[in-house]
Amino acid sequence: MSTLNARIWIPGAASKIGGHGSHAREAGTLAVSRGLGFLKAAGSQCSGIAAEGRGLVGSSLQWKIGVGRGGWDTGRRRVVVLGTVENKKRMGISTVVLEEGQERLWHTLPSGLRLEVLLQRASEVAEEEEEEEEEEVVHKRKPALVMVHGSYHAAWCWAVFWMDYFAARGYDCWAVSLLGQGGSDVPPQQEVAGSIQSHARDIADFVHHHCRNDDPPPILIGHSFGGLIVQFYLSQLSTMHGDDEEPQNPSEKSYPRIAGAILACSVPPTGNMDVVKRYLRSKPIASIKVTLSLAAKLFASSLSLCRETFFSPSMDDAQVIKYQKLMKESSHIPLFNLRELNATLPIPPPPPSALCPPVLVVGAENDFVLDWQAAEETAAFYGTTPHCVTGVAHDMMLDICWKDAAQVLLQWLEEQQHC
C-alpha cells in the first residue's frame, strides 16, 4: 500500500468520535479538535485505516495515511484528504466543493501561517471577446478582484456565484480566507484570529506577493466586517512606500496600491455600536434577534434565525441548510475581539484624493444586520453616494438575487475601465 503525507478531516468527527466544542479529546488513537482529526500513535489502526504519525493532541502534525481506493470509509463517516502538511501549525478545514476552473492555493505569511486562497482566472471566452474589441477601442486590461469575507464566512462564500460570474466577464478572481477561518491556519495560543490591523496587513502581504506587479492594480471587495478590513487598508495607503521601495524597517509592512475598493454591506468606519443603539430604539425585537444570532451564534442551530439574519425569506430550506453548515464550519476562532476592535475605531480618515482610489459602497434593501444609515455613513466617509440593491439580504453574494448585486458591481467596474 502506497502512502502520502496528508491532513484529513472527518465530517462530524466532534460528535461521532468524542471531541466536543473547541477542546481536543482523545478517542482511541484519534484526537479531535473542531472536527479536524489528528492521528496520534505510530503504527496504529484507526477504523481500519493503516496510519502512522506523531505529535501532540490538538496540534497538527506530519503523518502518513495508507492510500485506499479513492478515500476511506470509517464505518459511518468518511475521511476526506485535504492536502499535504509541511508545518506543525494548527490548520483549519475547508469542505466546499470548487466549481470547474477554480483552484485552492496557499499563501504563506511572514509569520509562517498560511492563508487559504481560492483562484478563478478570467475565462478564455471573455479574453477572446476583449481581443475582438481591440480593433475598435484601445484595450485596457481588467484589474484582478481580491475578495475579503466577514465573520462566520470564508473564501467559499465568493466561490459559489460571484467568482464564476466575474471570471466569465474577464476578471481574475482571488478569494482569501482570513486566519482562523475556512482552510486557513489557526494562530496558536490565541483566542481570536487577529485584529483589524493584522488582518489588513495579511491582505496587504497577499497583494504584495500575488498582485503587486499587476497593471492595473487589483480592486478589493470587502463584505460586512471584511469591508471594515478593506477600509483600514484604504486608510494606510497614505503611508505606503513606492511601488519598488521596500520599507527600511523589516517589521513595517507596506500597503500596495489598489485600483479601487468595493464595500458590500460593510460595517461602517465607526463600527457597529451605533447600529446596535439605533436598533434598540427603533427595532428592539430585531436587535435581540441579531444579538442572539451573531453574538450568541444561534444562527448555527436555528434555521429560521439563520435565514432571517443572512438571506431572503423566500430562500428554500435546502439552500439555507447548506450555507448554515458551511458557516458553522468556517469560523474556528472569532475574527476579532469586538471590545478591543471598538476601542480602535473609527477607522483613520481616508488618504488625500490623489492617493485614495475610487470606492463603491453597496447596501442591501433587506439587510437584517446593518441598516441603511450604516451604508450612508460609510459612503459619506469616502465622499460618494451609496447604492441600494433591492430585493437582496445581507449575504448579497449568496442570496437568491445575488446576480442583481453582482450586476451593480459589474457596472461600476466597467465604468472604471473608461475613466
Helices and strands as residue ranges (DSSP letters): E 3-5, E 7-9, H 13-16, E 25-27, E 30-33, E 36-39, E 45-46, E 49-53, E 63-66, E 72-73, E 78-83, E 102-108, E 114-120, H 124-133, E 145-148, H 156-159, H 162-167, E 173-176, H 196-210, E 219-223, H 225-236, G 237-239, E 260-264, H 273-282, H 284-290, I 291-295, G 298-300, H 303-310, H 317-330, H 338-344, E 359-364, H 372-381, E 387-389, H 402-417
